[in-house]
Amino acid sequence: MGDPFVFVMFESFFVVCFCAFMILYVFNIVKVGIRQDVLVC
């Protein structure tokens, strides 16, 4: 709790994972979005 370095590392790791997840999510939507929307609708 008292070590700021660990907190910064954890926060950076979380941000990187979140950004990677969002990029993959958007990429999948762009790649198969139209076909998937047609199938779902």
Gaussian input, Z-matrix of N, CA and C with variables (Angstrom, degrees):
# hf/3-21g

backbone

0 1
 N
 C     1     B1
 C     2     B2     1     A1
 N     3     B3     2     A2     1     D1
 C     4     B4     3     A3     2     D2
 C     5     B5     4     A4     3     D3
 N     6     B6     5     A5     4     D4
 C     7     B7     6     A6     5     D5
 C     8     B8     7     A7     6     D6
 N     9     B9     8     A8     7     D7
 C    10    B10     9     A9     8     D8
 C    11    B11    10    A10     9     D9
 N    12    B12    11    A11    10    D10
 C    13    B13    12    A12    11    D11
 C    14    B14    13    A13    12    D12
 N    15    B15    14    A14    13    D13
 C    16    B16    15    A15    14    D14
 C    17    B17    16    A16    15    D15
 N    18    B18    17    A17    16    D16
 C    19    B19    18    A18    17    D17
 C    20    B20    19    A19    18    D18
 N    21    B21    20    A20    19    D19
 C    22    B22    21    A21    20    D20
 C    23    B23    22    A22    21    D21
 N    24    B24    23    A23    22    D22
 C    25    B25    24    A24    23    D23
 C    26    B26    25    A25    24    D24
 N    27    B27    26    A26    25    D25
 C    28    B28    27    A27    26    D26
 C    29    B29    28    A28    27    D27
 N    30    B30    29    A29    28    D28
 C    31    B31    30    A30    29    D29
 C    32    B32    31    A31    30    D30
 N    33    B33    32    A32    31    D31
 C    34    B34    33    A33    32    D32
 C    35    B35    34    A34    33    D33
 N    36    B36    35    A35    34    D34
 C    37    B37    36    A36    35    D35
 C    38    B38    37    A37    36    D36
 N    39    B39    38    A38    37    D37
 C    40    B40    39    A39    38    D38
 C    41    B41    40    A40    39    D39
 N    42    B42    41    A41    40    D40
 C    43    B43    42    A42    41    D41
 C    44    B44    43    A43    42    D42
 N    45    B45    44    A44    43    D43
 C    46    B46    45    A45    44    D44
 C    47    B47    46    A46    45    D45
 N    48    B48    47    A47    46    D46
 C    49    B49    48    A48    47    D47
 C    50    B50    49    A49    48    D48
 N    51    B51    50    A50    49    D49
 C    52    B52    51    A51    50    D50
 C    53    B53    52    A52    51    D51
 N    54    B54    53    A53    52    D52
 C    55    B55    54    A54    53    D53
 C    56    B56    55    A55    54    D54
 N    57    B57    56    A56    55    D55
 C    58    B58    57    A57    56    D56
 C    59    B59    58    A58    57    D57
 N    60    B60    59    A59    58    D58
 C    61    B61    60    A60    59    D59
 C    62    B62    61    A61    60    D60
 N    63    B63    62    A62    61    D61
 C    64    B64    63    A63    62    D62
 C    65    B65    64    A64    63    D63
 N    66    B66    65    A65    64    D64
 C    67    B67    66    A66    65    D65
 C    68    B68    67    A67    66    D66
 N    69    B69    68    A68    67    D67
 C    70    B70    69    A69    68    D68
 C    71    B71    70    A70    69    D69
 N    72    B72    71    A71    70    D70
 C    73    B73    72    A72    71    D71
 C    74    B74    73    A73    72    D72
 N    75    B75    74    A74    73    D73
 C    76    B76    75    A75    74    D74
 C    77    B77    76    A76    75    D75
 N    78    B78    77    A77    76    D76
 C    79    B79    78    A78    77    D77
 C    80    B80    79    A79    78    D78
 N    81    B81    80    A80    79    D79
 C    82    B82    81    A81    80    D80
 C    83    B83    82    A82    81    D81
 N    84    B84    83    A83    82    D82
 C    85    B85    84    A84    83    D83
 C    86    B86    85    A85    84    D84
 N    87    B87    86    A86    85    D85
 C    88    B88    87    A87    86    D86
 C    89    B89    88    A88    87    D87
 N    90    B90    89    A89    88    D88
 C    91    B91    90    A90    89    D89
 C    92    B92    91    A91    90    D90
 N    93    B93    92    A92    91    D91
 C    94    B94    93    A93    92    D92
 C    95    B95    94    A94    93    D93
 N    96    B96    95    A95    94    D94
 C    97    B97    96    A96    95    D95
 C    98    B98    97    A97    96    D96
 N    99    B99    98    A98    97    D97
 C   100   B100    99    A99    98    D98
 C   101   B101   100   A100    99    D99
 N   102   B102   101   A101   100   D100
 C   103   B103   102   A102   101   D101
 C   104   B104   103   A103   102   D102
 N   105   B105   104   A104   103   D103
 C   106   B106   105   A105   104   D104
 C   107   B107   106   A106   105   D105
 N   108   B108   107   A107   106   D106
 C   109   B109   108   A108   107   D107
 C   110   B110   109   A109   108   D108
 N   111   B111   110   A110   109   D109
 C   112   B112   111   A111   110   D110
 C   113   B113   112   A112   111   D111
 N   114   B114   113   A113   112   D112
 C   115   B115   114   A114   113   D113
 C   116   B116   115   A115   114   D114
 N   117   B117   116   A116   115   D115
 C   118   B118   117   A117   116   D116
 C   119   B119   118   A118   117   D117
 N   120   B120   119   A119   118   D118
 C   121   B121   120   A120   119   D119
 C   122   B122   121   A121   120   D120

   B1=1.4704
   B2=1.5310
   B3=1.3378
   B4=1.4538
   B5=1.5240
   B6=1.3500
   B7=1.4674
   B8=1.5248
   B9=1.3343
   B10=1.4735
   B11=1.5265
   B12=1.3477
   B13=1.4680
   B14=1.5321
   B15=1.3402
   B16=1.4700
   B17=1.5232
   B18=1.3234
   B19=1.4630
   B20=1.5204
   B21=1.3389
   B22=1.4682
   B23=1.5237
   B24=1.3261
   B25=1.4646
   B26=1.5222
   B27=1.3338
   B28=1.4591
   B29=1.5186
   B30=1.3322
   B31=1.4615
   B32=1.5264
   B33=1.3368
   B34=1.4632
   B35=1.5299
   B36=1.3227
   B37=1.4644
   B38=1.5229
   B39=1.3358
   B40=1.4594
   B41=1.5218
   B42=1.3360
   B43=1.4692
   B44=1.5273
   B45=1.3311
   B46=1.4705
   B47=1.5223
   B48=1.3271
   B49=1.4693
   B50=1.5227
   B51=1.3291
   B52=1.4587
   B53=1.5221
   B54=1.3282
   B55=1.4683
   B56=1.5281
   B57=1.3286
   B58=1.4684
   B59=1.5245
   B60=1.3363
   B61=1.4591
   B62=1.5236
   B63=1.3282
   B64=1.4634
   B65=1.5237
   B66=1.3337
   B67=1.4673
   B68=1.5273
   B69=1.3379
   B70=1.4646
   B71=1.5230
   B72=1.3432
   B73=1.4637
   B74=1.5242
   B75=1.3260
   B76=1.4708
   B77=1.5271
   B78=1.3408
   B79=1.4663
   B80=1.5252
   B81=1.3295
   B82=1.4636
   B83=1.5220
   B84=1.3374
   B85=1.4651
   B86=1.5230
   B87=1.3273
   B88=1.4664
   B89=1.5278
   B90=1.3331
   B91=1.4623
   B92=1.5256
   B93=1.3367
   B94=1.4697
   B95=1.5248
   B96=1.3410
   B97=1.4650
   B98=1.5122
   B99=1.3388
   B100=1.4609
   B101=1.5270
   B102=1.3202
   B103=1.4663
   B104=1.5246
   B105=1.3346
   B106=1.4569
   B107=1.5291
   B108=1.3384
   B109=1.4580
   B110=1.5217
   B111=1.3270
   B112=1.4646
   B113=1.5215
   B114=1.3392
   B115=1.4627
   B116=1.5241
   B117=1.3378
   B118=1.4638
   B119=1.5208
   B120=1.3439
   B121=1.4590
   B122=1.5263
   A1=110.48
   A2=116.17
   A3=119.04
   A4=114.07
   A5=117.10
   A6=119.07
   A7=110.43
   A8=118.15
   A9=120.82
   A10=112.12
   A11=117.29
   A12=120.47
   A13=110.61
   A14=116.14
   A15=120.45
   A16=109.59
   A17=116.50
   A18=120.41
   A19=110.73
   A20=116.41
   A21=120.63
   A22=110.29
   A23=117.36
   A24=121.09
   A25=110.29
   A26=116.96
   A27=121.43
   A28=110.24
   A29=116.35
   A30=120.53
   A31=110.09
   A32=116.70
   A33=120.50
   A34=110.44
   A35=116.88
   A36=121.58
   A37=110.15
   A38=117.06
   A39=121.99
   A40=110.46
   A41=116.74
   A42=120.98
   A43=110.29
   A44=117.00
   A45=120.66
   A46=110.60
   A47=117.11
   A48=120.73
   A49=110.15
   A50=117.20
   A51=121.09
   A52=110.51
   A53=116.69
   A54=120.50
   A55=110.69
   A56=116.73
   A57=120.23
   A58=110.01
   A59=117.01
   A60=121.23
   A61=110.55
   A62=116.84
   A63=120.62
   A64=110.77
   A65=117.54
   A66=120.97
   A67=110.11
   A68=117.14
   A69=119.98
   A70=110.49
   A71=116.66
   A72=121.33
   A73=110.48
   A74=116.64
   A75=120.88
   A76=110.38
   A77=116.84
   A78=120.60
   A79=110.63
   A80=117.14
   A81=120.71
   A82=110.85
   A83=117.51
   A84=120.74
   A85=109.46
   A86=116.64
   A87=120.20
   A88=110.45
   A89=116.62
   A90=121.34
   A91=112.20
   A92=116.63
   A93=119.74
   A94=111.60
   A95=116.26
   A96=120.49
   A97=113.10
   A98=117.04
   A99=120.14
   A100=110.16
   A101=117.38
   A102=120.30
   A103=110.74
   A104=116.39
   A105=120.33
   A106=110.34
   A107=116.75
   A108=120.04
   A109=110.30
   A110=116.92
   A111=120.04
   A112=109.84
   A113=116.87
   A114=120.20
   A115=110.76
   A116=116.95
   A117=120.43
   A118=110.57
   A119=115.91
   A120=119.23
   A121=109.98
   D1=-30.35
   D2=-174.16
   D3=-93.39
   D4=-10.13
   D5=-176.65
   D6=-93.38
   D7=110.36
   D8=-176.95
   D9=-69.06
   D10=-27.62
   D11=-177.79
   D12=-63.70
   D13=-42.93
   D14=179.25
   D15=-63.60
   D16=-40.76
   D17=-179.63
   D18=-63.64
   D19=-42.81
   D20=179.66
   D21=-64.20
   D22=-42.72
   D23=179.31
   D24=-62.90
   D25=-43.78
   D26=-179.58
   D27=-64.70
   D28=-42.63
   D29=-179.19
   D30=-65.05
   D31=-42.89
   D32=179.20
   D33=-63.19
   D34=-42.31
   D35=179.07
   D36=-61.33
   D37=-43.15
   D38=179.78
   D39=-63.57
   D40=-43.98
   D41=-179.11
   D42=-63.83
   D43=-43.21
   D44=-179.96
   D45=-63.16
   D46=-44.45
   D47=179.32
   D48=-63.77
   D49=-41.49
   D50=-179.40
   D51=-64.03
   D52=-44.36
   D53=179.76
   D54=-63.92
   D55=-42.32
   D56=179.63
   D57=-63.37
   D58=-41.26
   D59=179.34
   D60=-63.22
   D61=-44.33
   D62=-179.58
   D63=-64.44
   D64=-40.60
   D65=179.94
   D66=-63.74
   D67=-45.14
   D68=179.09
   D69=-64.94
   D70=-39.56
   D71=-179.59
   D72=-62.40
   D73=-48.43
   D74=179.97
   D75=-65.35
   D76=-40.01
   D77=-179.96
   D78=-61.89
   D79=-41.99
   D80=178.73
   D81=-65.86
   D82=-38.59
   D83=178.41
   D84=-63.64
   D85=-44.46
   D86=-178.90
   D87=-66.65
   D88=-37.90
   D89=-174.85
   D90=-71.81
   D91=-45.82
   D92=-175.22
   D93=-123.35
   D94=14.06
   D95=-174.92
   D96=-58.44
   D97=-48.26
   D98=-174.54
   D99=-65.30
   D100=-49.23
   D101=-179.58
   D102=-62.81
   D103=-40.86
   D104=-178.64
   D105=-66.06
   D106=-41.40
   D107=178.65
   D108=-62.49
   D109=-40.37
   D110=179.60
   D111=-64.60
   D112=-42.92
   D113=-179.54
   D114=-65.99
   D115=-42.26
   D116=-178.03
   D117=-68.51
   D118=-44.72
   D119=-178.29
   D120=-77.45

